[in-house]
Amino acid sequence: MNKVLIIGAARSGSALAQLLVKNNYEVYLTDLKEVSDKEYLSSLGVKVFDKGHPEELKKIDYDFVVKNPGIKPTSEFPLYFSNKGYFLYTETEIATRFCDYQYGCITGTNGKTTTTTLLGEFLKCLNPHNGVCGNIGTPLSTVVLNYPEEKLSMALEISGFQLLGVENLHPIASACLNLTPDHIDYFGDVQSYYDAKMKVCENQSGDDWFIYDKHDLNIISRLDKVKCRKLSFSTSEEADICIKDNKAYLFDEELFPLSILKIVGLHNVANAMVAASMAIKMGVSKKDIVSVLESFEGVRHRIQFVKEINGVKYYNDSKGTNPESTIVALKAFEKPVILLAGGYDKKTGFKVMQPYWEKVKYLICFGDTKNQLKEEYPDAYVVEDMEEALNKAYELAQEGDVVLLSPMCASYDQFPNFEVRGDQFIEMVNNL
């Protein structure tokens, strides 16, 4: 019987363990934390080791090893297996071995979630079992467990972390929306991060589509390695996917009028154009694309309107986990905003914000990076946590102002993830 080691449970590790056991693999699952569904997994035959990685697992010969993408490859336990010559796969890669699906893969530094969510909604027009997997939504392994024989089409948001563990994933359409410095703490340097992102199209060839931002020099400098059809997009000038007469076009065919979009900001126009173009490649009709866009109101935690209080509008952009993402959010508003920012330090710095501070009426910073932000913006108010930041914003805000949570940082200093951070912000705003 083939033996597999899965390092890190979470949702994807547990889902993959179930899929592998069902396919007659001997599965060892280990996690530093307690595995919440340990009893159920054990009942299926998974050998679960939680609250630490026992040394005995190093003595077993495995057919392959899978690592949760959130675990740094330089961590002691996975590094041991890398040094022994194992390739550390990601859950998504292994799940593709047990199905015959069509994939649209989306990566980039910012805009991934909105674009992937939209593509998933488009694909549901073909089959209600189609949808979103990968870095957001359901693990692909769960979908394969439920629908192993169906020929589904899936939208995959795929991170650089995940792409490091990809070997054979073959999307029919892929997109790299943009590349700006991020996750230096994980990758060590920015070029390694960019190279990981570009693995999204590594296995594409012939008439497969790779879609990229026409103006992003970090992507353009790597295009010589792309072996499939390359499609550029732009919201400001002529491109394969572009805007003409206030309408989105793919080549010379109209995709949709911009007037139907409910999501705000030029960046979301680009996200919608890319998702719609990928959907066309994957078999969705233009009629269905227009129908979906007419009702799509955006994704949770991305410039999400929360509430208006005393003439002040509050927005949750907890998914703004790097400065470039926050810049996009600031551009979505016509006048300066009261910005709440700070969190876990990903070592990217904040220098890129320099031209955009003029769009900030007040900066209220919190978390691990609060003093770094104060150095960049000396007039900032410094507080300890998000609740204090919101209360200060409530005190400062006047009718007509916008209060925006867009942290520029990951959440790990004070929250498990950006979703929890955003949910708590929404709850706090509703309690003001």
C-alpha positions in Angstrom: 0.0 0.0 0.0 1.3 3.5 -0.9 2.3 5.6 2.0 1.7 9.4 2.2 2.7 12.0 4.8 0.6 15.1 5.1 2.2 17.9 7.1 -0.4 20.3 8.4 -4.1 19.4 8.7 -6.3 22.5 8.5 -9.1 22.2 6.0 -7.1 21.1 3.0 -4.9 18.6 4.8 -7.9 16.8 6.4 -9.8 16.8 3.1 -6.8 15.3 1.2 -6.4 12.7 3.9 -10.0 11.6 3.4 -9.5 11.5 -0.4 -6.3 9.4 -0.2 -7.7 6.9 2.3 -10.7 6.4 0.0 -8.3 5.6 -2.8 -6.5 3.0 -0.7 -3.5 5.0 0.5 -1.9 4.6 3.9 -2.1 8.2 5.2 0.0 9.8 8.0 -1.3 13.2 9.0 0.7 15.4 11.5 0.1 18.9 12.9 1.7 21.1 15.6 -1.8 22.0 16.7 -4.7 19.8 17.9 -6.6 18.3 14.9 -10.2 19.1 15.5 -11.6 16.1 13.5 -9.0 13.7 14.7 -11.6 11.1 15.9 -13.4 11.1 12.6 -10.2 10.9 10.5 -8.9 8.1 12.7 -12.2 6.2 12.2 -11.5 6.3 8.4 -8.0 4.8 8.9 -5.9 8.0 8.9 -3.0 7.9 11.3 -3.2 11.2 13.0 -0.4 12.8 15.0 -1.2 16.2 16.5 0.3 18.6 19.0 3.7 18.0 17.5 5.6 16.2 14.8 7.0 12.9 16.3 10.4 11.7 15.3 9.1 8.3 14.3 7.5 9.8 11.2 11.0 10.6 9.9 11.8 6.8 9.8 9.1 5.9 7.3 9.6 5.7 3.5 6.7 7.6 1.8 5.6 7.5 -1.8 5.1 11.3 -1.5 4.9 14.1 1.0 2.3 16.9 1.1 2.8 20.2 3.0 0.2 22.7 4.0 1.1 25.9 2.0 1.0 28.0 5.2 4.0 26.2 6.7 7.3 27.6 5.6 9.4 25.1 3.6 12.4 26.2 5.8 10.6 24.9 9.0 12.6 22.1 10.6 10.1 19.2 9.9 9.3 19.8 6.2 12.9 20.8 5.6 14.0 17.4 6.8 12.1 15.7 4.0 13.2 18.2 1.4 16.8 17.5 2.3 16.0 13.7 1.9 15.0 14.5 -1.7 11.2 14.6 -1.4 9.3 17.2 -3.4 6.7 18.8 -1.1 3.4 18.8 -2.9 0.4 21.0 -2.2 -3.1 19.6 -1.7 -4.5 21.0 -4.9 -1.8 19.3 -7.0 -2.5 15.8 -5.5 -6.3 16.2 -5.7 -6.1 16.7 -9.5 -4.7 13.2 -9.9 -8.1 11.7 -8.9 -10.4 13.6 -11.3 -10.8 14.9 -14.8 -11.7 18.5 -14.3 -11.1 21.7 -16.3 -9.3 24.5 -14.4 -9.1 28.2 -14.5 -6.2 29.3 -12.2 -5.8 32.8 -10.9 -2.7 34.2 -9.1 -1.1 37.6 -8.5 -0.5 39.8 -5.5 -3.8 41.6 -5.5 -7.3 41.0 -6.9 -7.2 37.2 -6.8 -10.2 36.6 -4.6 -12.7 38.9 -6.5 -11.5 37.5 -9.9 -11.7 33.9 -8.8 -15.1 34.4 -7.1 -16.5 35.9 -10.3 -15.1 33.1 -12.4 -16.7 30.6 -10.1 -20.0 32.3 -10.4 -19.7 32.3 -14.2 -18.8 28.6 -14.2 -21.9 27.7 -12.1 -23.9 28.7 -15.2 -22.5 25.5 -16.9 -23.0 23.2 -13.9 -24.2 24.0 -10.3 -21.4 21.7 -9.0 -18.8 24.0 -10.6 -17.3 26.7 -8.3 -14.3 28.0 -6.4 -11.4 26.0 -4.8 -7.8 26.4 -3.8 -6.7 29.3 -1.6 -10.4 30.3 -1.0 -13.6 28.3 -0.8 -13.7 24.5 -0.5 -10.5 22.4 -0.8 -10.4 20.7 -4.2 -10.1 17.4 -2.5 -13.5 17.8 -1.0 -15.1 18.5 -4.4 -13.3 15.4 -5.9 -14.6 13.3 -2.9 -18.1 14.3 -3.7 -17.9 14.3 -7.5 -15.1 12.0 -8.6 -16.7 11.0 -12.0 -18.2 14.3 -13.1 -16.3 16.5 -15.6 -16.4 19.8 -13.6 -14.9 23.2 -14.3 -13.3 24.8 -11.3 -12.0 28.3 -10.6 -8.8 28.0 -8.5 -7.3 30.9 -6.6 -3.7 29.7 -6.2 -1.1 31.4 -4.1 2.6 31.5 -4.5 2.8 29.2 -1.4 0.7 26.6 -3.2 2.5 27.0 -6.5 5.8 25.9 -4.9 4.1 22.5 -4.5 2.7 22.2 -8.0 4.2 19.7 -10.5 1.5 18.8 -13.1 -1.5 21.2 -12.6 -2.6 22.2 -16.1 -5.2 25.0 -16.4 -6.9 25.6 -19.7 -6.8 29.3 -18.7 -4.7 31.1 -16.2 -4.1 34.7 -15.1 -1.4 36.5 -13.2 -3.1 39.8 -12.3 -0.1 41.7 -11.0 3.2 41.2 -9.2 4.3 43.5 -6.4 6.6 42.7 -3.4 4.9 40.5 -0.8 5.6 37.6 1.6 9.3 38.3 1.7 9.3 36.7 5.1 8.3 33.4 3.5 10.2 33.4 0.2 13.4 35.2 1.3 13.5 37.6 -1.6 11.1 39.2 -4.0 12.4 37.5 -7.2 11.7 34.0 -5.7 8.2 35.2 -4.9 7.7 36.4 -8.5 9.1 33.2 -9.9 6.7 31.1 -7.8 3.7 33.1 -9.0 4.7 32.5 -12.6 4.5 28.7 -12.1 0.8 29.1 -12.6 1.3 28.7 -16.4 4.3 26.3 -16.3 2.3 23.3 -17.7 0.3 25.3 -20.2 1.0 25.0 -24.0 -0.6 25.4 -27.4 -4.0 27.1 -27.3 -4.2 27.4 -23.5 -4.6 31.0 -22.4 -2.3 33.0 -20.0 -3.7 36.4 -19.2 -1.5 39.2 -17.8 -1.4 42.9 -17.1 0.0 44.7 -20.1 1.7 47.3 -17.8 3.3 45.0 -15.2 7.0 44.9 -16.0 7.6 42.1 -13.4 5.3 39.8 -15.4 6.4 41.0 -18.9 10.1 40.3 -18.0 9.1 36.6 -17.5 6.9 36.1 -20.5 9.6 34.5 -22.6 9.1 31.3 -20.4 5.4 31.2 -21.2 4.7 28.4 -23.7 1.0 29.0 -24.4 -1.1 31.8 -25.9 -0.5 35.1 -24.1 -3.4 37.6 -23.7 -2.7 41.1 -22.3 -5.3 43.2 -20.4 -5.5 46.9 -19.8 -8.1 49.4 -18.5 -6.3 52.4 -20.1 -5.2 51.4 -23.6 -5.5 48.9 -26.4 -4.9 45.3 -25.4 -6.3 41.8 -26.1 -8.7 42.5 -23.2 -9.5 46.2 -22.9 -12.1 49.0 -22.6 -13.7 50.7 -25.7 -16.6 53.1 -25.5 -17.3 52.2 -21.9 -17.5 48.5 -22.7 -15.2 45.6 -22.0 -13.9 43.8 -25.0 -12.1 40.5 -25.6 -10.3 40.9 -28.9 -12.9 42.6 -31.1 -16.0 41.2 -29.3 -17.9 43.0 -26.6 -18.0 41.2 -23.3 -20.2 43.5 -21.2 -21.0 47.2 -20.7 -19.2 48.7 -17.7 -22.5 50.3 -16.6 -23.8 47.0 -15.3 -21.0 46.6 -12.7 -22.0 47.0 -9.0 -18.4 46.5 -7.7 -16.5 49.8 -7.3 -13.1 50.9 -8.6 -11.2 50.6 -11.9 -9.3 47.6 -10.4 -12.6 45.7 -10.2 -13.3 46.5 -13.9 -10.0 44.7 -14.7 -10.9 41.8 -12.4 -14.3 41.4 -14.1 -12.7 41.6 -17.6 -10.2 38.9 -16.7 -12.7 36.6 -15.1 -15.1 37.0 -18.1 -12.4 36.3 -20.6 -11.4 33.1 -18.7 -15.1 32.1 -18.6 -15.4 32.5 -22.4 -12.4 30.2 -22.8 -14.0 27.7 -20.5 -17.3 27.6 -22.3 -19.5 30.2 -20.6 -21.8 32.3 -22.9 -21.7 36.1 -23.0 -25.4 36.2 -22.0 -24.6 34.3 -18.7 -21.6 36.6 -18.1 -23.8 39.7 -18.3 -26.4 38.1 -16.1 -23.9 37.2 -13.3 -22.3 40.7 -13.4 -25.6 42.5 -13.1 -26.1 40.9 -9.6 -22.5 40.5 -8.4 -21.8 42.8 -5.4 -18.3 41.9 -4.6 -16.6 39.6 -2.0 -16.5 39.7 1.7 -13.5 41.6 3.3 -12.6 43.4 0.0 -13.7 47.1 0.1 -17.0 45.7 1.6 -19.5 48.4 2.7 -20.5 47.7 6.3 -22.7 50.5 7.5 -23.4 54.2 7.5 -23.5 55.9 10.9 -24.2 59.6 11.4 -23.4 60.2 7.7 -20.1 58.3 8.0 -19.6 55.2 5.8 -17.6 52.3 7.2 -15.8 49.8 4.8 -14.1 46.5 5.6 -11.0 45.8 3.5 -9.4 43.3 5.8 -8.1 41.4 2.8 -5.9 44.4 2.1 -2.8 42.6 3.5 -0.1 44.6 1.6 0.4 48.3 0.8 -0.4 47.8 -2.9 -3.8 46.4 -2.0 -4.5 49.4 0.3 -3.5 51.8 -2.5 -6.2 50.1 -4.7 -8.7 50.6 -1.9 -7.8 54.2 -1.5 -8.2 54.9 -5.2 -11.8 53.6 -5.0 -12.8 56.6 -3.1 -13.0 60.2 -4.4 -11.9 62.0 -1.3 -9.4 61.3 1.6 -10.4 58.6 4.0 -9.8 57.8 7.7 -7.5 54.8 7.3 -7.1 52.0 9.9 -3.9 50.0 9.3 -1.3 47.8 10.9 -0.7 44.2 11.8 1.8 41.4 11.2 5.1 42.5 9.6 5.7 40.7 6.2 9.0 42.7 5.7 7.7 44.5 2.6 8.0 48.0 4.1 5.6 50.9 3.4 7.7 53.3 1.1 5.3 52.6 -1.8 2.6 54.5 0.1 4.5 57.8 -0.2 2.5 59.2 -3.1 -0.8 58.1 -1.7 -0.8 59.5 1.8 -2.5 62.6 0.4 -5.6 60.3 0.1 -5.6 59.8 3.9 -7.4 62.3 6.1 -6.2 60.5 9.3 -4.1 57.4 9.8 -4.8 55.3 12.9 -2.4 52.4 13.2 -2.3 49.4 15.5 -0.6 46.0 15.8 3.0 45.0 15.4 3.7 47.5 12.6 2.2 50.6 14.3 5.5 52.3 15.0 6.8 51.6 11.4 3.6 53.2 10.0 4.1 56.2 12.4 7.6 56.7 11.0 6.1 56.8 7.4 3.2 59.1 8.4 4.3 61.2 11.5 0.8 62.6 12.1 -0.6 59.1 12.6 -2.5 58.2 15.8 -1.0 55.1 17.4 -3.2 52.6 19.4 -2.8 49.0 20.5 -5.5 47.1 18.7 -8.2 47.4 16.0 -11.0 48.1 18.5 -9.1 51.2 19.8 -8.5 52.2 16.2 -12.2 52.0 15.3 -13.2 54.0 18.5 -10.6 56.7 17.6 -12.0 56.8 14.0 -15.5 57.1 15.3 -14.4 60.0 17.5 -12.6 61.8 14.6 -15.1 61.2 11.8 -17.4 63.9 10.5 -20.5 63.6 8.3 -19.4 62.7 4.7 -16.2 60.9 5.8 -15.2 57.3 4.9 -13.7 55.0 7.6 -11.7 52.3 5.9 -10.1 49.2 7.5 -7.3 48.3 5.0 -4.4 47.1 7.2 -1.6 46.8 4.6 -0.4 43.9 6.7 -1.2 40.2 7.5 -3.4 39.5 10.5 -1.2 37.0 12.4 -0.1 39.3 15.2 -3.6 39.6 16.7 -5.9 37.4 14.6 -5.9 33.9 13.1 -6.5 35.2 9.6 -7.9 38.2 7.7 -11.4 36.7 7.7 -11.6 36.7 11.5 -10.1 40.3 11.6 -12.8 41.5 9.1 -15.6 39.7 10.8 -14.6 41.3 14.1 -14.5 44.7 12.5 -18.0 44.3 11.0 -19.3 43.3 14.5 -17.6 46.3 16.1 -19.0 48.7 13.5 -22.5 47.3 14.0 -22.1 47.8 17.8 -21.0 51.5 17.5 
